[in-house]
């Protein structure tokens, strides 16, 4: 399950605000807190006090704290690659290296005796590879992307997808930033234009940002800016209910397909659909009551979910007339009783396909979510949310 987190900057927030905010976040399923250590001015003692206050509150709510650190702050705090005790004193669970040393010191930090997890910049794959080659413990490493306060400077989806593949192949997790759209939300600097990792996510609704980074293969999603609104917390919580669902087993699934059909607690990518007004109750059950939509082998013409033909085999799906000569990209279709062997399959058009009377048109994916189909591959689980 993707882990959720928020960011806080204690030099800008009172202890009471921090307490109330983390209580709210925890109640909506959030378990991580990110903060920027080097954005605070003050003596060593003052800085320790600032962040110790934050970590104490976070730990009362059983939330892990990630602290972002650069080389200057590292040295000013009297830390060394062989001694990270100052960060343990602050109460951090994970230390993020904003910029790495690019030598054996990184290995010592990763393998620290204090037991801290270490975040390395997920965009710097050659440097991460070098740490591993020199003996860095992969079990301690989390790939962490930057956030981008300045518009038009964020990462592309393609770059994130490529980096996530590397970390997944190496058995390491990745953390990425999404952005609150709440007016007045802030980061560590006086720029208030969102704090996402991916540039194209900057202005998207938060639930769509979450589904996007999930489709890209990220393991943790952190709001980069504070404060997230109550409405956005609720939106994320509702999205999580649609993403993590239960797919019922059936006695008539034979062994050859059991390994392919989603069964039990599953993760899926929900898609919002604009329904046709004359959709039948059976078709609605196929779309919304059936949690086994799963991408078949090839996706260049249609996204095909085959398993409905097993569950809905005995149930009639009457053909309905549609005046479209061609179905268009994004149209959602259900195979009807004109083809009994495949009746109940769900298709999403990727290219224009001829309407030959075998498919009932039930609606279409909303325009702003069409890009999610680009990340659907064989065995991707998905579902539908009515608009």
Secondary structure by P-SEA (a helix, b strand, c coil): ccccccccccccccaaaaaaaaaaaaaacccbbbbbcccccccaaaaaaaaaaaaaaaaaabbbbbbbbcaaaaaaaccccccaaaaaaacccbbbcccccccaaaaaaaacccbbbbbccccaaaaaaaaaaaccccccbbbbbbbbccccccccaaaaaaaaaaaaaacbbbbbbbbbcccccccccccccccccccccccccaaaaaaaaaaacccbbbcccccccaaaaaaaaaaaaaabbbbbbbcccccccccccccccbbbbbbbbbccccccaaaaaaccccccccccccccccccccccccccccccbbbbbbccccccccbbbbbcccccccccbbbbbcccccccccccccccccccccccccccccccccccccc
